[in-house]
Every structure is written in structure tokens, then in C-alpha cells.
Amino acid sequence: MLLTLTTTHRPATDLGYLLVKHPDRLHSFELPVGAAHVFYPEADEQHCTAALLVDVDPLRLTGEGRGRGRAPESFSLGQYVNDRPYAASSLLSSALAKVFRSALRGESRDRPELAAAPIPLQLRVPVLRCRGGADLAARMFAPLGWAVTAAPIPLDDTHPQWGDSRYVDLTLTGTVRLADALNHLYVLLPVLDDAKHYWVAPDEIDKLLRAGAGWLADHPERAVIVRRYLAHQRALAGEAMARLAAQQLADEPPADSVTEAEREQAPRQPSLALRRREAVLAALTASGATRVLDLGCGPGALLSALIGDRRYTEIVGTDVSTQALTLAARRLRLDRLPDRQRDRVRLWQSALTYRDDRLRGYDAGVLMEVIEHVDPPRLPALEDAVFGHARPATVVVTTPNAEHNVRYEGLGAGRFRHPDHRFEWTRVEFADWVDRVAAAYGYVAEIRGVGDDDPEVGPPTQLAVFRTVGTGTTVGTGTREVAR
């Protein structure tokens, strides 16, 4: 079975640094079911292609090659006659984990900035067993930003009337971080194959959530992915879905509020949660911050995006819930990160309505979908603790736009998007709050929308960026700029 990875990034041979495999050498690895080889069919300044070839020993698949003795007389012929040596499957996924371990983690000693950046990539799996056909392959990869070409392979070129086989020739093209690309393959190859070659134990949930960090929770086909990846084991799939739900910081409308038309468009449109995170990250990038607070971080959806960007030298996540912080640590794989990576991250239990000296002196703080969970009488305490005491140079706040709720069929008058919301503000109410806080604590503020801007009710999410304008803790008036 074969996988090729091609880039046109200049110099393209930097791909060798990212994969930690020199283009001038053949690299071979022993696997439980055979051997894996990495080589470069082309490697120059303009184009570089790395190929992973997995050579499967059929005897090892049956256990005979591992010293288990002869198969019993009632053996299944399928143990010996199958497509495992030839078609990409979960065996290729296992090889990826062994051969490209550091690349999957997004680590590169020689090119750390490049490892953190999207680069032009083309991935090709010429023979992929795909239970669900080309359409399922597109539904899996397209929401992740890939242009997908999945050409069905006919059963027999000389007998076209026999139709297509269960295999596709898959090509993915996009500008994606290499670690993300490899993790997409690691998860989705066995999902499309839908026939794992090894026993699925509870620790497979952790593997799935680690590899799916930052994208799986928002994927429109996540239920299918979870179920297939965990070999249709109900208990494991149920636990994985529960943990994914806990990881979603963003509050989306209830499932019954999404129209059929919106469901049809979901695979082609980024989710609101993803667009919200991207808007927050863009605001942080524009601020020039390197030391960032994620205030009310929950299970770490934003933290996982921050840790992948080397510009952030110190990242602090705070939450009042110890369970949320435990989930965040698990999502970030803190126990497995190299020391220099782990030293960039802090997870602290802290209540945002109380002053905490540990939070002072940071470049930026983020309150992403947090303030609406605070009882209105406690908002002044949060404002004092964040804007007055901690006082980051930049504060990014997002919150739902209550006016947009009428566009969700399941949200009637007076209903909030999440049962824990204490309020949801209209655009005027949010602007009034922004003006008051900016005036009280010496900030200027800019308001933007996130998501499609409805001409009547505005965008689904409101975002404000506060920037300090003086050294004092209060000034007489605040300034607000409204982005159009």
C-alpha cells in the first residue's frame, strides 16, 4: 500500500525536515505486520514528494509470522486471501503513527516555524478501500479544507459493465499544516476502510481525541467517524461522543433548530464554532501578543489552536471547573509533550469574578463565549477582575447575538442557545456594555461580527477587541470603533 505527500513550498525539500526523513536516503522501519519504507521519488527546490510504502507480510497477519503456531483447522480463508497487503487501510494508519511520529505531533527541531504554518500539500492514496464510495471520502475530507478527488476504481477495466469496486484512488489538495494533514489521514483512513485489523480497546478513545483535536468536534460527520473508528462498539463510541461534547467551548444552536437546508450545506461550510475560533486567533495575531490568557478555557478548544502556533511563548488557560481543566490537559496531551512545549502552557483553576494576581501582566486575554454564563449581578466583579486587576493589553470577547436567534427554528422567543446562559445580548446591548467597560477601565474597543451577517438581524456572534490606551485604571470616556 502506498501514500505520497507532495509540496511546492519553496524550498520544497524542507519537507524532509518536517518529516525528519532525509530526501537522499531510503528509510526502513519494522512493523508488526511487515515493513515500512520512506523514499523520495522527486526532491528539488520546486517540488518534493515523499512516499510511504507499507509492505505487508500476509503470514504475519494470521499470527504465524509472530510465532503463534499454525492456524487451527477451522481457519477462515479470509485470513490468507484478502486485500490487506495492497489496499490502504488501518494498517497504513498504524504505519503513519510509527514512521512520522514527530510530524504528527507538529514538532520540527530544524523548521519549527514551518511546522506550525500551513503549506501547499497534495496527498495521494492510489488504492484506498472505501466502504461508502467516493461520496463518503468527500464528506470526510472536504470539511477540513481539502479539495477532494476520489475516483472509483472499476472491478475490471475490460468489463465496465461489472461496475466499480470498493476501492477509490484518492487525491487531497490544499494548504494545510503538515501535522493536521497527517492526523486527518490517521483518523480517516481506518474510518473509510471500516475494518480495523486490531482489537479496539478503551485507549483508542484517547488516540482518536488526540488526533482529532481542533477539528473532530466540529466535523459534520463526527458521529460516523467516531462509530467507525471505534469499530462500532457502542459503549466506546458513546463515551467518545460525550467527551467531544464536553470539549466544545462554543455554544451552537440545538440540533433540532438546524433546518434541512443548513444540514445539506454543513459539509461545505465551516461551523460557527470554527469561524469564531479563527476570528479570535486573527485578533490575537493582529495584537502582536505572545503571552496569552484563555479565561474560562473549558476543555481547551482554543488552547489547542494556540499551542500549535509558535509565536505564543506563554499560554495560560483558566477555568473554575477542575474537570474542564483535566479535559483540557488531556486534549493538549500535556503528559506527552516535550518539556520545551509543555513549559509554554499553564492550566490554573481560577474564578473570573475574583482578582487573581497570577493573571497580571499578560499581553492578551480572551473571553470566548464566557460572559453570558455569568449572572448579571456578578458582571461588575468580572469586569473589575479582568479589565481592572489583570488588565491585559488586549482583551478579546465573544458572545451570542440574541437578535440572530430567530433564524434558528428551535429557538422560540425568550429561549437561549444554551441552558447555562444567564443572558444573551442584542447588538445594542452589547455595544452599550463595550462602551461602558472601555470608558471605565481605559480601553478603546472595536466591535465586529462573526459568521454570515444577516441584513435584518446581524451575525450570529458578536466580537469585541479592547486595547489599552493609558497607564491608569480608569478614564473619563471610552472610545469604540465599529467595524463595517
N, C-alpha and C positions, 0 to 999 in steps of 0.2 A: 504494500500500500504506500501511497506517495502523497506528500504535501509539498507545495512550493510557495515561497514567500519572496515577492519581488518589490523593490523600491526604486524610485527615481530621485529620491532625496540626494542632494549634492553635498559632499561626495557620497555616492551610493554605497561604497564599500564600508561606510560606517555601520552598515547592517551587521557586519562581523563583530563589531564592538558590542552592539546591543544584544546579540545572541551569544556572545562570548565564544565564538567559533571562528577561527581564522580562515579566510577565504582560500588560502593556498594549501589547505590540508584536508585530508579525509578524517572525520571524527566518528569513531565507532563506540557503541555502548551495548552492554549485555542487558537483555530484558528477560523477565520470567518466561516469555513465550518465544524468544528468539533474539534478534539483534536489531539495533537501530543505527543508521549511518546518516551523517550530515555532510553534504558536499555542496559546492557552488558551481552550477553549470555556466554561469557568467558572473563576472565581478570586475567592473570598471567604474570610472567616475560617474557615468550617466545611468547605468543600470546594474543592479546587483540582485541575483536570485540565489536564495538558499533553499536546498531541497532536503527534506527529511524522508528517508526511505526506511520502512519497517519491514524486515524480513522475518516472517512468522514461520516457526517450525511446527508443522501440524501435530507431530508426536508430543510436543510439549503442551499443546492444548488439551490433549487427552490425559495428561499426567504421566504417561510412560516415560517421557523425556526427563522427568523430575524424580525418577527413582521410585515411583509408586507401584511398580509392578505391572503386570499385564491387566488389561481391562477385563472385567467379568464377561462371561459368555453371553450374557443378555445385553451386551453393549448396544448403544444406538449407533447406526451407521452415520448419523449426523455428526458424531464426534470426529470422524475421519474425513468425511466428504462435506465440505462447507465452504463458504466464501471468505472466511476469516483471514486467510493469508493474502487476499487480493483486494478486497474492498475496505475502504476506510470505515472505521467503527470505533467502539470504545477502546479498542487496542491502540489505535492511533492517539487517542486522548491520553491514555496512560503513558505512552512514549513521550508526548509533549511535556508532561509533568516531570519526567526524569531528565530529558535531554535539554530542555530550555527552562530549567528551574528558576534561575535568577531573572531571566527575561520575563517570565510570568509574573514575578513579583515587582517588575518595573525597576529593577536595580541595574546600574551600569557604573562600574568604577571609573572607566575611561571616558564615558559620554553621559554623565548624569543628566545634563540639561536636555539632551536629545531623547533620553529615555522617558522624560516627563512630557515631551511635546508630541502632538500628532504629526505623522509623516505620511506621504503618499505610499499606499500599500496595495498590492494585488496578491490575494491568496487563491490558490487553486488546488482542489482535490479532484483529480480526474475521474476517480471511481469512488463514489460515496453511496453506501447503502442508505436509502432514504424512504422509510416507511411513512408515506403521506405524499410522496412525489415532490415535484419541483415547486408546487404552490406552497407546501409546508416549509420548504427551505427558505423561500422568500419571506414568509411570515415570521420566521425566526430571526433572520439576519437584517432585513430591511429596517426595522425599528431602531437598530443600533447604528444606523448611519451608513450602511453598506449599499452599494449598487450591486444587485444580485443577478447573476446569470446561472440558471440551473437547467442544463439541457438534459432531458431524459435520454437514457441510453437504450436503443432498441434491443429486443431479445435476440434478433438475428438480422444483420444488415441485408441478407439475401432473401429474407422472408418478412417484409414490412407488415404484412397482414397479421403477423403474430403480436404486433403491438410493442409497447415499451416494457422494459424490465423494471425491477425495483430499484435500479441504480440511476444516479444522476452525475453529470460532470459539472461540478460546482466551481464558480469563479466569483470572488468577492473583491470589489474595488472601492477604495475610499481613503480618506485622510484621517487616520486613526492612530492613537498611541499604540505602539507595538504590544505593550503588556495587555492592553484592552483587547486587541485583536486575538492574541493567543488565548486569553481567558474566554472570549466568545467561542472559540473553537473547542477549548477544553470542555466546556459545558454542553455545547450544542451538537457536537459530533455524536456522542452517545445518545442524545435525545432523538436525533434524526434516525439513528440506527435502531433504537428502541429494543436492544437485545444485549444487555451488559454481559461481559464474559466472566465476571467475578461476583462473589457473594456481596450483596449490598447490606452493610451494617449501619448502625446509627451514626457512626462518624462520617458517613457520606453526606449527612446534612451539613456539617461544618465545612466540608470541602466545597459543596455547592454554594453556600452562602459566602465563603471567602472568594471563590472565583467569580461569583455574581455580584460582588459588592459594587455599588454605584450604578447598576443597570438592571439587575434582575427584578428588583421590587417594582420598577416602573414598566416592565415589559408587558405588552398587551397579551402575550401568550404565556405568562408566568405559570399559570396553573398546569398547562400542558407540559411545560419544561420541568417543573417540579415532579409531576407524576411520572413522567418517562425517565428522568434522571435517576429517580429512586426506585426504578423497576416496578412501578405500580403497587408499592407497598403502602397501604392506606395510612397506617399509623405514622410512618416516617414522613409521608407527604403532608399529612395534617400538621405535624409538628413544624415542618419547614415553612408551610404557609403561615402559620401563626407567628413564627419568628420574623418572617418577611414583613408581615403586617405591623409588627412592633417596630421594625426598622424605619418605617415610612414616617419621617418627620412631617412631611407636608400633609395637610388635610384636604383630601379630594372629596367631591360630592359623593353621596351614597350611590351604590351600584344601581339601584332602581331609578336613579334620576338621569341616567345616561340614555339618550334616545338611540334608536336603531341606526340612524344615520351617523351619529357620533361613534358608535361601536364599529361601523364599517370603516370609518376614517382612522380609527385608532392606530392601526399598524403603520400608517403613513405620517402621522402627526406626533411630534414629541409630546409627552404628557405634560400637564401643567406643573407637576412636581419637578420634572427635569428642567423645564423652562425657568422656573423660579430659582432653582439652584444655579443655573447658568447666569441669570441676571445678577444674583448676589455675588458670584465669582467675578463677573465683569466689573461690578462696582468696587470690589476689593482690589482687583488689578489696577483700575484707574486711580485708586487712592495711593498706590505705591507701598501699601502696608507689607511688612514682613513678619510682624508678631501679632497674631490674631486671636480673639476670643470668640468662641461659638457659645453664646449664652442661651441656656436651655437647649443643649445639643441633642437631647433624646438619644436614640440608638446610633447616632453617628453618621447619618447620610451625608451631611455637608462635610464633616470631618474627613470622610474617606476621599472626597474630592480635594480637600486642602492638602492632605498628606501626599497626594500624588504630584503636587506642584512644588518644586524645589525652592521657589522664591520665598516660601514661608519657612522661616527659620525656627519659629516657636508657635505652636498651635495648642490652644487650651480649650477643652470642652468642659462646660459646667452643666450640672443638672441637679435638681433637688432629689431625683429618684436614683437610688443606688442600683436598682435593676436596669434602668436605662443606661447607666454608665457601664455596667457589666456587659450589656449587649453591644455598646459602642466599642469596648475593648476587644470583644470577640470579632466584631465586624472589621476592625482595623488590624486584626491579627497581631496585637502588640507583643504577645508572647513569642512570636516567630520573627519579628522584625530584627534586623541587625541593630547593634547598640546605637550607632550614629543616627539611624532612622527613629528608633524608639525614643531617643533623648530629645527629639523635636516636639514630642507630644505629651501633654499633661491632661489628666481627667480628674476633675475636682468636684466633690459634692458641694453645692452652694445654692442658696435661695436668693433669687434676684430681687426680693423685696427687703433684703438686709445688706448693709455695707460689708464688703469683703476686701480687706487690704491687699490680698493676693492678686486682685484683678486690676490694680492701678498700673498705669504706665505703658499700656499696650497701644499699638498703632491703630487697631480697628477692633470693633466689637459687632457681632451680628445677633439680631433678634429675629430669627426666621420663623414666622408663624408661631409666635410665643405670646405676644401681649394679649391676644384675645382669650388666652387661658387664665388670665389674671382677673380676679374680681375687681370691678371698677373702683371701689373704695381703696384698694391696695395699689392702684396705678401710681399715685404720687410717691409711694415708697419705692417702687421700681424705678421711677424717673430719677429720684434722688440717688439711689444706689448705682445706677448705670451712668447717667449723664452728669451727675454731680460729683459722686465719690470716685468711681472707677475712671470716668472721663476719658475714654479712648479718643484719639484724634479724629477718627471716623466711626460713625455708627450707622449700620445698615438695618433697616426694619422692614419686614413684610407682614402683611395681614390681609385677610379676605376683603373684597369689595362687596358689601351687603347688597348693593343695588343689582349686582350681576346674578344673584341667587334666583331671580325669576326665570333665568334661562335654563335652569335645571328643573326638569319636570317633577322630580321627587321632593322638591323643597317648596312647601307652601308658605304662606305669609307667617312671619314670626318664627320660622324654623331656621336653625343654624346648620352649617355644614358638618359640624362635629358635635357630639353630645357633651363634650367637655368645654365647649366655647362658652364664655361668660357674656360675650357681646360680639357683634360684628358691625363695623362702621361703614357708613356711606362715604362717598368721596369727600363731601363737605365736612363731615365729622372727623375724618382722618386728617384733612388739611388743617382744621382748627387745632387738633391735638399737636400736629407737627409745628405749627406756628407758636403755640404756647410753650412747648418744650424748648424749641430753638431760642425763643426770647428769654426764657428763664435761666438757661444754662450756657449761653454764649456760643451758639452754633448757627451756621447758615444751613439751610436744608433744600433739597431738590426732590420733587415727587415725580415718580414715573409709574407707568402701568406695566404689568407682566401678563402675557397671554394676549389673545386676539381682542382688540379694542372694539367693543360693540358701540355703534354710533349712538345708541339710546341709553345704555346702562353702564358703559365703560368696560374696562378689562376685568377679568376675574380676580386678579391680585393687585394690591397697591404696594408700592415700594418707595421708601424714603431714604435718602442718603444725607446724614448730618455730618457737617465738618466744623471743627472748632475755628473760631475767629479771634480769640483773645486768650489771655492767660488767667483772667478772673473766672469765678464760678458762675457769675450772673451778669447779664447786661440788660439794658432797658427794653430793647426791642429785638426781635428776631427777623431774619430775612429768609424768604422762601422763593425758590426758583421752580417754576412748573415746567417740566419737560414736555414738549409737544411732539 
